[in-house]
């Protein structure tokens, strides 16, 4: 069974800056699973819609404008990756939590590369899905819009926590919500070596089961966007972790 048998423990509620309800779209062709997830997410105080196939999901996403999407990769018509691409094509930067019954790393990487921010592998618990969604929403613009920290600067790299914009040497860099939070953590600790365990704890905000490969994956994403064609700022300290410092 791909769900928990108990009701998730309720953590402090998350709401938008204007006090309105967080909207979540759940997409899976297993009706009993979507209903259980809907129940658990409504318990969080969120507005929840569901879809049982990819084309319906794209239509609902366009109309409902969710703040987060729980998206199964295997759907009866178009797959979750295609759904993600269609949603992204319309300019939405909604955080996405992929669900997958596949257990290979290649499938997980494919989901993240398509624009997703996180994934869970079936079977999973309701508590795990709720915790990961809360983490994604906290890292999204919903939370960042409430923060009044100054622009972070390291060398020619600048990160604006209010506008969610990143620039290097004046050139804009587009990041996903998770990439943004990872870079933010690195920039708040310049010239400090951060271990994979520290990064998992701070950026993902839950026990990731020791899967430190996700840190390596996102560091590689950041390097392609931050360091590509430029003097490197993100450095690997063998056996210790990663460090960001101004380019020399």
N, C-alpha and C positions, 0 to 999 in steps of 0.2 A: 504493500500500500504506500502511496507517495505522499502521505500526509500524517501529521501527528494525531494522536488520539485525545489530546487535551487542548483546552483553550489557551492561547498564548498569554503569557503574563503581560499585563498592560503597562507600558512605560509612559513617561510624561508625554502628553499629546503634542503633535507637531501641526502647526497651522501656517498659513501664508502670512506675510507681513500685514495684510489688510484684515486678518482674522478669519478669512473665508476658509472653507474646507479644502484639504488636499484632494485632488482628483487622481484616481488610479484606474488604469485599464488593464484587465486580466484577459489574456488570450491563450486558450487551450481547447483542443477538441474533446477533452474528457470532461463532460458536464459536471460530474460529481466533484471533480477537482476544482473547477472554477467556482462552484458554489461554496466549497469549503474555504477557498482563498478569499472569496467575496465576504464571507462571514467574518473571517479573521481580520480583514482590513477594515471592514465597517466597525468592528470592535475598537479599532484605533481612532475612530472618529472621522474616517475618510469617506469621500463620495466614490463609489466603485461602480464601474460598468464592466461587462464581460462580452467576449466574442468567441465563437467556436471555430472560426476559420479566418484565413488571412485577408481575404477581400473585405469581409465584414469588419475586421480589425482596422484596416486602413480607413474605411468609411467612418467608423465610430471615432477613431483618433482625430479625423478632420473636424468632426462636429463637436466632440466632447472636450477636445484640447486637454488631454490628461497631463498631470504634473509628473507622472511616472508610469511606465508600462512594464507589466510582467508578461513575457512573450515566449511561448513554446516554440522551439525551432522546427519541430516536425508537425506540420498542419496538413489538412486534407487537400487543399488547393495549392496555393503558393506557400512556400516555407517561411519561417520566421525571419530569415535573413533578407528575403525579398520584401517582406512587410517593413522591416527596418529601413531598407533602402528607399522604399516609396515614401515612408514618413519623413525621412531625412531630406528627400528631394523636394518636399514642400516647405523646407526651412525650419522644421521643428528640431529643437535640441533637447527633447525630453529624455531624461535618464531612462535606460532600459536594463531590466534584469532578465536575462535569458534563462529559460528552462530547457533542459535537454536530458534525454534518456541515454544519450551516448556518453561513453566514458573515456573517449580518447582525447588527448590534449589538442590534437588538430582541430576537432570540432569546436572545442571551447575557444581556441584562438580565432577561428573563423567568425564566431559570434562576436567576439570583442572587436576584431578588425572591422566588422561591418558597421560598427558605431555603437555597439552595446557597451554598457559600463560595468557589468558584472554578470555572473552566471551562477546557477545552482544545478547540480546533477541529481536527477531522480534516482532513487527515492530521497525525499527531503522532508524536513519538519516544517510545520506552519511557523514555528518560532524563528527558524532560520530565514525563511522568506521575509517575514516581517522585519527582522533585524537588519537584513541587507537592504530592504527598501528604505527603512528609516535612515540608514547610512547614506544611500544615494540622494535622498531628498535633502538631508542636512548639507550635503556637499553641493547641491544644485543651486541655481540662482535664487531659489526661494529663500534660502538661508543667507546667501551672500549679499542679497539686497538689503538685509537688515544690519549688516556689519558696517562699521564706520572706521575701520583701520586705514591707515595711510597706504599709499602706493608702495609696494615692496620693490627695492632696487638692488641688484647685484651686477656690478659692471654695467654693460649696455643692455641688460635685461630688466624689464619693468613689468610688474604684475599689479593690476588695479583690482582690488577686492570689491569695490563698489560697482564698477561697470563690467567686471568679469572679462576684461581685456588684457591681453599679453602682447608686449612688443619687444623685439630685440633690434637694437640699432635703428629704432624708429619704424621697423617693419612689423605689421600685425601678424600674430600667430594664432591660428584657430585650434582650440583644445576641447576635448570632451570634459565633462564634469569631473571624472576621476583623474584625468591627466592634469587638470587645473589644480586639484587638491594636492596631488603628489608634488607638482612643481612648487606650489605654495609652501608646503612643508619643507622642501629642500631650501627654498629662498629664505625662510624664517630661521634656518640654521646654516648660514653660509660658512664654508670651510670647516664644517663639522662632519665627521664620518657617521652616517646613520646606517644601522644594521637593517637587514631585511625584516627581522622581527619587529624592530621599532617602527619601520614604515608600515608594515601590515597593521600594527596596533593603532597607529595614528590615522592612516589614510583610509583603511577599510573599516575600522571601528568595531570589529568583531573578530572572533576566533575563526581564522580562515583554514583551520585544520592543518596548519603547517605548510600549506601550499605556497612556498616562497617563489615558485616559478612565475606567479602572477606579477610579482614585483619586477623580476627580470624583464618580463614582457612589456610592462608599462614604462620601465626605464628606457627600453629600446624604442618605444613609441616617442617618448620625449626627446631622445637624442636625434631622431629623424626630423623632428620639428624645430628643436631649439638649436642643435649643433650643426645641422646639415649645411655644408658649404661654408662653415664659419669655424673659428678657433673654438675647440671644445670647452664647455663649462661643466658638464656632468662627467665625473670621474669615478671609475671603479677602484676601490682599494681592496686588493685581493685578500680574501678571507675575513674581511671586516665589514664591507658594505659600500655605500655610495656617498659622494660628496659633491656639492656644487660650489664653484668659486668663479670669480671673474676671470675671463679669458686673458691670458698673458700675451 
